[in-house]
Amino acid sequence: MATYDLDEQERLDELKAWWKRWGNLVMFGLAAVIALAAGWRYWQNHTATQSLEAATVYEKLTRSLQANDAKAARDAGAMLIEQYEGTAYAPRAALLLAKMNVGARDLKSAQTQLEWAVAHSKEPAVKDLARLRLAAVQLDQKQNEAALKTLSATHSDAFAFRFHDLKGDVLLAQGKPAEARAAYQAAFGKMTEDNPYRNIVELKLDALGGAAK
């Protein structure tokens, strides 16, 4: 029969006492770690599955638009927005549906979809594009103050000239040519010389009189 010397027995007794005091807490902590790891793996798998499913629905949406099948496009877009809102495809679907509705002169629906895209997109470029299109729809509906508020949001420098240019259009619609000119000048200053839109902004400045720069 195995025997322990005094030091070994003391250490064993200390271990038993420690385990009696802390064992349940250790087991609880270990279970929590295992549960967290399992939860993380589940979330990763769920996210990947959601993304793949959303990509399939988005492809259906784009094919429907190419085929001019408005009903199928709306159904696919609604599915992405309602069931896959956490994916990158949902805000893009909202942009496509808004574009389709603008073409059909359903500006209220387009505005709703663009507002959704602004609120839910996690990609700065998509959010900026949604804001620009939203401001344009607001301008078309003579919601000039709302359009200016939309355009006042923080945006990336890559879109700066477009924000300034559209702000100029809104200010001009409000009967503020001097402020519109300043916005167009800001847009002109943000564009490189090879930007094809530069000539359009220059024409707007010429129409208001004075130098472009």
C-alpha positions as CSV (number, residue, x, y, z in Angstrom):
1,M,0.0,0.0,0.0
2,A,1.4,3.4,-1.0
3,T,2.5,5.7,1.8
4,Y,3.3,9.4,1.8
5,D,5.9,11.2,3.8
6,L,4.9,14.1,6.0
7,D,5.5,16.8,3.4
8,E,3.6,15.0,0.7
9,Q,0.7,14.4,3.0
10,E,0.6,18.1,4.0
11,R,0.6,19.2,0.4
12,L,-2.2,16.7,-0.4
13,D,-4.3,18.0,2.5
14,E,-3.7,21.6,1.4
15,L,-4.8,20.7,-2.1
16,K,-7.9,19.0,-0.8
17,A,-8.8,22.0,1.3
18,W,-8.1,24.4,-1.6
19,W,-10.3,22.3,-3.9
20,K,-13.0,22.0,-1.3
21,R,-13.1,25.8,-1.1
22,W,-12.5,26.8,-4.7
23,G,-13.3,23.7,-6.8
24,N,-16.9,24.7,-7.7
25,L,-15.7,28.1,-8.8
26,V,-12.9,26.6,-10.9
27,M,-15.4,24.2,-12.6
28,F,-17.8,27.0,-13.2
29,G,-15.1,29.1,-14.8
30,L,-14.0,26.2,-16.9
31,A,-17.6,25.6,-18.0
32,A,-17.9,29.3,-18.9
33,V,-14.8,29.3,-21.0
34,I,-16.0,26.2,-22.9
35,A,-19.4,27.8,-23.4
36,L,-17.8,31.0,-24.7
37,A,-15.6,29.1,-27.1
38,A,-18.5,27.1,-28.4
39,G,-20.6,30.3,-28.7
40,W,-17.9,32.0,-30.6
41,R,-17.6,29.1,-33.0
42,Y,-21.3,29.1,-33.5
43,W,-21.4,32.8,-34.2
44,Q,-18.6,32.5,-36.7
45,N,-20.4,29.7,-38.5
46,H,-23.7,31.5,-38.3
47,T,-22.1,34.7,-39.8
48,A,-20.5,32.8,-42.6
49,T,-23.7,31.0,-43.4
50,Q,-25.7,34.3,-43.3
51,S,-23.2,35.9,-45.7
52,L,-23.4,33.0,-48.2
53,E,-27.2,33.0,-48.1
54,A,-27.3,36.8,-48.5
55,A,-24.9,36.6,-51.5
56,T,-27.3,34.2,-53.2
57,V,-30.3,36.4,-52.6
58,Y,-28.3,39.5,-53.8
59,E,-27.4,37.7,-57.0
60,K,-31.1,37.0,-57.5
61,L,-31.8,40.7,-56.9
62,T,-29.3,41.8,-59.5
63,R,-30.5,39.3,-62.1
64,S,-34.1,40.5,-61.5
65,L,-33.1,44.1,-62.1
66,Q,-31.3,43.1,-65.3
67,A,-34.4,41.3,-66.5
68,N,-36.6,44.3,-65.5
69,D,-38.6,42.1,-63.1
70,A,-39.5,44.7,-60.6
71,K,-41.6,42.3,-58.4
72,A,-38.8,39.7,-58.1
73,A,-36.3,42.5,-57.4
74,R,-38.5,43.9,-54.6
75,D,-39.0,40.5,-53.1
76,A,-35.3,39.7,-53.1
77,G,-34.4,43.2,-51.7
78,A,-37.0,42.9,-49.0
79,M,-35.7,39.5,-47.9
80,L,-32.1,40.9,-47.7
81,I,-33.3,43.9,-45.6
82,E,-35.5,41.9,-43.3
83,Q,-33.6,38.7,-42.9
84,Y,-30.0,39.6,-43.6
85,E,-29.7,43.2,-42.3
86,G,-26.4,42.5,-40.6
87,T,-24.6,41.6,-43.8
88,A,-23.0,44.0,-46.3
89,Y,-25.5,43.0,-48.9
90,A,-28.5,44.5,-47.2
91,P,-27.5,48.2,-47.5
92,R,-26.4,47.5,-51.1
93,A,-29.8,46.0,-51.8
94,A,-31.5,49.1,-50.4
95,L,-29.4,51.3,-52.7
96,L,-30.5,49.2,-55.7
97,L,-34.1,49.3,-54.7
98,A,-34.0,53.0,-54.2
99,K,-32.5,53.5,-57.7
100,M,-35.3,51.4,-59.2
101,N,-37.9,53.4,-57.3
102,V,-36.4,56.7,-58.4
103,G,-36.7,55.5,-62.0
104,A,-40.3,54.7,-61.3
105,R,-40.8,58.1,-59.7
106,D,-41.6,56.5,-56.4
107,L,-39.5,59.0,-54.4
108,K,-41.0,58.3,-51.0
109,S,-40.1,54.6,-51.2
110,A,-36.6,55.5,-52.5
111,Q,-36.2,57.9,-49.6
112,T,-37.2,55.2,-47.0
113,Q,-34.7,52.7,-48.5
114,L,-31.9,55.2,-48.6
115,E,-32.5,56.3,-45.0
116,W,-32.3,52.6,-44.1
117,A,-29.0,52.2,-45.9
118,V,-27.6,55.3,-44.1
119,A,-28.6,53.9,-40.7
120,H,-27.5,50.3,-41.2
121,S,-24.4,50.3,-43.4
122,K,-21.1,49.7,-41.7
123,E,-19.1,50.7,-44.7
124,P,-18.2,54.4,-44.9
125,A,-18.2,54.4,-48.7
126,V,-21.7,52.8,-48.9
127,K,-23.0,55.1,-46.2
128,D,-21.6,58.2,-48.1
129,L,-23.2,57.1,-51.4
130,A,-26.5,56.5,-49.6
131,R,-26.3,60.0,-48.1
132,L,-25.6,61.6,-51.5
133,R,-28.5,59.7,-53.1
134,L,-30.8,60.5,-50.2
135,A,-30.0,64.2,-50.4
136,A,-30.7,64.2,-54.2
137,V,-34.1,62.5,-53.5
138,Q,-34.9,65.1,-50.8
139,L,-34.0,67.9,-53.2
140,D,-36.3,66.4,-55.9
141,Q,-39.1,66.5,-53.3
142,K,-38.2,70.1,-52.4
143,Q,-37.1,69.0,-48.9
144,N,-34.2,71.5,-49.1
145,E,-33.4,71.8,-45.4
146,A,-33.5,68.1,-44.9
147,A,-31.1,67.7,-47.9
148,L,-28.7,70.2,-46.4
149,K,-28.8,68.3,-43.1
150,T,-28.0,65.1,-44.9
151,L,-25.1,66.7,-46.7
152,S,-23.7,68.1,-43.5
153,A,-22.9,64.7,-42.1
154,T,-19.2,63.6,-41.9
155,H,-18.0,62.0,-45.0
156,S,-14.8,60.8,-46.6
157,D,-12.6,63.1,-48.6
158,A,-13.1,60.9,-51.7
159,F,-16.8,62.0,-51.8
160,A,-16.2,65.6,-50.7
161,F,-16.5,67.2,-54.2
162,R,-19.9,65.5,-54.7
163,F,-21.2,66.6,-51.3
164,H,-20.1,70.2,-52.0
165,D,-21.6,70.1,-55.6
166,L,-24.9,68.8,-54.4
167,K,-25.0,71.3,-51.6
168,G,-24.6,74.0,-54.2
169,D,-27.6,72.6,-56.1
170,V,-29.7,72.7,-52.9
171,L,-28.6,76.3,-52.1
172,L,-29.4,77.4,-55.6
173,A,-32.8,75.9,-55.3
174,Q,-33.3,77.9,-52.1
175,G,-32.5,81.1,-54.1
176,K,-29.0,81.6,-52.5
177,P,-26.7,82.0,-55.5
178,A,-23.8,83.4,-53.5
179,E,-23.8,80.5,-51.1
180,A,-24.3,78.1,-54.0
181,R,-21.3,79.5,-55.7
182,A,-19.1,79.0,-52.6
183,A,-20.2,75.4,-52.5
184,Y,-19.4,74.9,-56.2
185,Q,-16.0,76.5,-55.7
186,A,-15.3,74.1,-52.8
187,A,-16.4,71.2,-55.1
188,F,-14.2,72.5,-57.9
189,G,-11.2,72.8,-55.5
190,K,-11.6,69.2,-54.4
191,M,-11.4,67.7,-57.9
192,T,-8.3,66.7,-59.8
193,E,-7.8,68.2,-63.3
194,D,-8.6,64.9,-65.0
195,N,-11.9,64.4,-63.2
196,P,-14.6,64.2,-65.9
197,Y,-17.1,66.0,-63.6
198,R,-14.9,69.0,-63.3
199,N,-16.3,70.6,-66.5
200,I,-19.8,70.3,-65.2
201,V,-19.0,72.1,-62.0
202,E,-17.1,74.7,-64.0
203,L,-20.2,75.3,-66.1
204,K,-22.3,75.8,-63.0
205,L,-19.8,78.4,-61.8
206,D,-19.8,80.2,-65.1
207,A,-23.5,80.3,-65.1
208,L,-23.4,82.2,-61.7
209,G,-20.6,84.5,-63.0
210,G,-17.1,85.0,-61.8
211,A,-14.0,82.9,-61.8
212,A,-14.0,79.2,-61.0
213,K,-11.2,79.4,-58.5
